[in-house]
Amino acid sequence: MTALSEKLKTGQFAMTAEIVPPIAATKTMLLAEAEYLRGKVDAINVTDGAGASTTMSSFAAAALLAANGHEPVLQITCRDRNRIAITADLLGAAAQGCYNLLMLMGDDPAKGDQPDAKAVFDLDSRELIKLATSLREEGLLPSGKTVVDPPPFFVGAADMPIDPPADWKPEGLNAKIDCGAQFAQTQFCFEPEVAKRYIARLNEEGVTDKIGVLLGIGPIVSAKSAIWMNNNLYGVTIPDAIIKRLEQAANAKAEGRKICAELIQQYREIPGLAGVHIMAPAQKPDAIAEAIELSLAM
């Protein structure tokens, strides 16, 4: 059992954070960034070609974190590998102590730094969840061959928090649960009232009895960044009140970290919410660490 799975199983408020692996052929930068988060979060996500841009492999980055005393969440996209490569990489990841997985479709290569790259998408995210679950539960490859010492994966899925209409059902998340998902991390949600209604509906539908849901938040660097997120990140809404606070702040970065800390505290009070997943695009992980420290001091 991973530390993250244990925390969610016991109903403790969990915190995960995200690191984008560096464009580097050494481990120095990755480990330096992870050090900011040591002892502050329960696990560290490493992205897999976020934005369809090239960085150090998420599999290699997760293995380096595990070897240096961190608990990684290995993000895996369907974009770049067929089922043969993904299965091989999953076995290799488990052999190096990487057991937490977040299964994603992956961004379109046309939007990345090598737009002529060919997408694979041999599997979709639900099939990828099924694959990892089968490796764990049945000890079988897709071919039917037996796996020696099946991997104890803790399998995660992504979700989009919304302000649920009266007739809304969490069909997408339920489908991923049916495929074997054991926890979920969501896109950013900066609206506490929306978060309350979203989690309340998941409670009503029995979702939070089946999996731990971690809502996405993060320290925003400036009002300009908040406006960009509103315009470019699907499903993300930064309230006008937050943008105004950032515009009026003497130090927008510090204000963004304070806002994130306030959200952590508010989200701790939402019944059924398992925790938060903290992302800091275009910032170093020290921004996440500071936001967590501020929240603990409130």
KOLDREN-85817 format. One record per residue (C-alpha): residue number from 0; residue in three letters; z, x, y. Coordinates in steps of 0.02 Angstrom, whole numbers, plus 50000, padded with zeros to 5 digits. Layout:
<pts>
NUM:ALA:Z:X:Y
...
</pts>
This chain:
<pts>
0:MET:50000:50000:50000
1:THR:49954:50068:50172
2:ALA:50076:50068:50317
3:LEU:49965:49941:50405
4:SER:49961:49823:50257
5:GLU:50149:49839:50235
6:LYS:50179:49797:50418
7:LEU:50069:49644:50410
8:LYS:50143:49588:50244
9:THR:50320:49595:50313
10:GLY:50275:49500:50472
11:GLN:50309:49641:50593
12:PHE:50204:49652:50751
13:ALA:50071:49782:50717
14:MET:49972:49890:50837
15:THR:49810:49980:50799
16:ALA:49703:50082:50917
17:GLU:49523:50140:50919
18:ILE:49448:50314:50938
19:VAL:49263:50351:50957
20:PRO:49231:50510:50856
21:PRO:49166:50650:50966
22:ILE:48992:50722:50974
23:ALA:49058:50882:50899
24:ALA:49044:50990:50744
25:THR:49228:51037:50745
26:LYS:49387:50936:50722
27:THR:49475:51000:50878
28:MET:49434:50859:50999
29:LEU:49461:50721:50871
30:LEU:49634:50782:50821
31:ALA:49684:50813:51002
32:GLU:49642:50633:51046
33:ALA:49729:50564:50893
34:GLU:49886:50659:50938
35:TYR:49913:50546:51089
36:LEU:49934:50401:50968
37:ARG:50049:50481:50840
38:GLY:50202:50374:50814
39:LYS:50139:50241:50935
40:VAL:50018:50141:50827
41:ASP:50016:50092:50644
42:ALA:49837:50148:50615
43:ILE:49690:50224:50708
44:ASN:49515:50150:50696
45:VAL:49368:50270:50698
46:THR:49204:50191:50749
47:ASP:49042:50205:50649
48:GLY:48902:50240:50771
49:ALA:48965:50117:50901
50:GLY:48825:50058:51014
51:ALA:48704:50131:50885
52:SER:48739:50302:50958
53:THR:48767:50461:50860
54:THR:48939:50539:50845
55:MET:49035:50627:50709
56:SER:49031:50523:50550
57:SER:49167:50392:50540
58:PHE:49195:50442:50358
59:ALA:49223:50624:50405
60:ALA:49331:50577:50555
61:ALA:49441:50461:50449
62:ALA:49463:50596:50318
63:LEU:49514:50722:50451
64:LEU:49642:50600:50521
65:ALA:49713:50564:50349
66:ALA:49726:50751:50311
67:ASN:49825:50775:50472
68:GLY:49955:50641:50445
69:HIS:49874:50492:50531
70:GLU:49832:50326:50450
71:PRO:49648:50287:50483
72:VAL:49553:50125:50483
73:LEU:49379:50173:50428
74:GLN:49246:50069:50514
75:ILE:49088:50047:50411
76:THR:48927:49968:50471
77:CYS:48784:49899:50368
78:ARG:48655:49972:50487
79:ASP:48632:50149:50422
80:ARG:48657:50152:50233
81:ASN:48598:50060:50080
82:ARG:48720:50001:49947
83:ILE:48704:50162:49848
84:ALA:48757:50269:49996
85:ILE:48893:50149:50053
86:THR:48971:50140:49881
87:ALA:48968:50329:49862
88:ASP:49046:50351:50034
89:LEU:49181:50222:49994
90:LEU:49231:50316:49838
91:GLY:49234:50478:49935
92:ALA:49338:50401:50074
93:ALA:49467:50337:49950
94:ALA:49477:50508:49868
95:GLN:49528:50577:50038
96:GLY:49662:50448:50072
97:CYS:49563:50326:50179
98:TYR:49608:50152:50118
99:ASN:49603:50038:50271
100:LEU:49425:49975:50301
101:LEU:49344:49872:50439
102:MET:49176:49802:50385
103:LEU:49045:49773:50521
104:MET:48860:49734:50535
105:GLY:48827:49870:50665
106:ASP:48730:49871:50828
107:ASP:48540:49867:50836
108:PRO:48468:50045:50842
109:ALA:48352:49988:50981
110:LYS:48504:49982:51095
111:GLY:48564:50156:51050
112:ASP:48526:50337:51088
113:GLN:48387:50349:50957
114:PRO:48293:50184:50975
115:ASP:48157:50233:50852
116:ALA:48284:50244:50710
117:LYS:48255:50125:50565
118:ALA:48394:50002:50526
119:VAL:48441:49976:50343
120:PHE:48549:49818:50329
121:ASP:48536:49819:50140
122:LEU:48701:49721:50143
123:ASP:48780:49610:50274
124:SER:48962:49622:50324
125:ARG:49018:49488:50201
126:GLU:48928:49574:50058
127:LEU:49008:49737:50112
128:ILE:49180:49655:50104
129:LYS:49137:49592:49929
130:LEU:49084:49766:49876
131:ALA:49247:49848:49930
132:THR:49348:49706:49853
133:SER:49255:49724:49688
134:LEU:49289:49910:49685
135:ARG:49475:49874:49710
136:GLU:49499:49721:49601
137:GLU:49375:49749:49460
138:GLY:49346:49936:49467
139:LEU:49160:49909:49455
140:LEU:49008:49977:49547
141:PRO:48872:49852:49597
142:SER:48777:49916:49444
143:GLY:48921:49864:49332
144:LYS:48977:50042:49294
145:THR:49165:50070:49284
146:VAL:49258:50164:49421
147:VAL:49393:50285:49363
148:ASP:49552:50253:49463
149:PRO:49493:50105:49571
150:PRO:49526:50126:49758
151:PRO:49673:50029:49835
152:PHE:49573:49970:49986
153:PHE:49646:49859:50122
154:VAL:49492:49769:50184
155:GLY:49468:49706:50361
156:ALA:49341:49597:50452
157:ALA:49295:49570:50633
158:ASP:49309:49406:50727
159:MET:49273:49336:50900
160:PRO:49419:49246:50983
161:ILE:49367:49088:51073
162:ASP:49443:48941:51165
163:PRO:49419:48821:51020
164:PRO:49338:48653:51050
165:ALA:49423:48503:50971
166:ASP:49308:48503:50820
167:TRP:49303:48692:50795
168:LYS:49336:48766:50624
169:PRO:49351:48954:50589
170:GLU:49209:48947:50464
171:GLY:49150:49126:50489
172:LEU:49322:49201:50467
173:ASN:49359:49090:50318
174:ALA:49197:49147:50236
175:LYS:49251:49328:50257
176:ILE:49422:49286:50183
177:ASP:49333:49208:50035
178:CYS:49239:49373:50014
179:GLY:49404:49468:50009
180:ALA:49453:49509:50189
181:GLN:49640:49543:50205
182:PHE:49655:49569:50393
183:ALA:49550:49543:50549
184:GLN:49529:49636:50712
185:THR:49447:49543:50856
186:GLN:49341:49575:51008
187:PHE:49433:49589:51175
188:CYS:49537:49440:51230
189:PHE:49613:49458:51404
190:GLU:49662:49275:51424
191:PRO:49836:49237:51354
192:GLU:49812:49049:51360
193:VAL:49649:49063:51263
194:ALA:49735:49180:51140
195:LYS:49873:49052:51113
196:ARG:49750:48911:51079
197:TYR:49641:49019:50965
198:ILE:49789:49078:50860
199:ALA:49865:48903:50859
200:ARG:49703:48836:50783
201:LEU:49701:48976:50654
202:ASN:49881:48928:50613
203:GLU:49831:48746:50591
204:GLU:49687:48795:50477
205:GLY:49799:48906:50370
206:VAL:49705:49065:50414
207:THR:49858:49162:50473
208:ASP:49945:49124:50308
209:LYS:49804:49218:50219
210:ILE:49770:49367:50333
211:GLY:49846:49460:50480
212:VAL:49748:49439:50641
213:LEU:49755:49576:50773
214:LEU:49687:49526:50944
215:GLY:49583:49651:51040
216:ILE:49646:49709:51210
217:GLY:49634:49868:51312
218:PRO:49669:49958:51476
219:ILE:49526:49923:51599
220:VAL:49481:50070:51708
221:SER:49420:49977:51864
222:ALA:49361:49812:51935
223:LYS:49182:49875:51917
224:SER:49213:49907:51732
225:ALA:49288:49732:51712
226:ILE:49135:49653:51792
227:TRP:49021:49756:51679
228:MET:49118:49696:51525
229:ASN:49097:49516:51583
230:ASN:48910:49540:51601
231:ASN:48874:49645:51448
232:LEU:49001:49615:51309
233:TYR:48962:49458:51211
234:GLY:49108:49336:51209
235:VAL:49217:49437:51329
236:THR:49289:49359:51486
237:ILE:49395:49457:51609
238:PRO:49486:49328:51718
239:ASP:49460:49334:51906
240:ALA:49646:49366:51930
241:ILE:49635:49528:51831
242:ILE:49480:49584:51926
243:LYS:49569:49548:52091
244:ARG:49722:49649:52037
245:LEU:49610:49796:51995
246:GLU:49516:49782:52160
247:GLN:49675:49779:52262
248:ALA:49769:49914:52166
249:ALA:49797:50084:52247
250:ASN:49767:50159:52073
251:ALA:49653:50049:51970
252:LYS:49674:50150:51810
253:ALA:49864:50136:51819
254:GLU:49850:49950:51856
255:GLY:49735:49926:51706
256:ARG:49863:50008:51593
257:LYS:50000:49898:51665
258:ILE:49896:49742:51633
259:CYS:49868:49798:51454
260:ALA:50055:49825:51432
261:GLU:50089:49650:51498
262:LEU:49965:49577:51374
263:ILE:50051:49668:51231
264:GLN:50215:49589:51281
265:GLN:50140:49415:51302
266:TYR:50048:49425:51136
267:ARG:50207:49474:51045
268:GLU:50269:49297:51082
269:ILE:50121:49204:51005
270:PRO:50172:49124:50839
271:GLY:50060:49178:50697
272:LEU:49982:49326:50787
273:ALA:50003:49482:50680
274:GLY:49975:49610:50817
275:VAL:49851:49689:50936
276:HIS:49704:49807:50921
277:ILE:49691:49917:51076
278:MET:49523:49986:51131
279:ALA:49489:50095:51284
280:PRO:49302:50120:51308
281:ALA:49258:50267:51421
282:GLN:49439:50326:51421
283:LYS:49542:50447:51320
284:PRO:49675:50381:51199
285:ASP:49810:50435:51322
286:ALA:49769:50273:51414
287:ILE:49815:50175:51258
288:ALA:49972:50278:51231
289:GLU:50030:50249:51410
290:ALA:49999:50061:51398
291:ILE:50105:50053:51239
292:GLU:50245:50153:51321
293:LEU:50242:50039:51472
294:SER:50252:49885:51360
295:LEU:50405:49954:51270
296:ALA:50491:49982:51437
297:MET:50464:49803:51495
</pts>
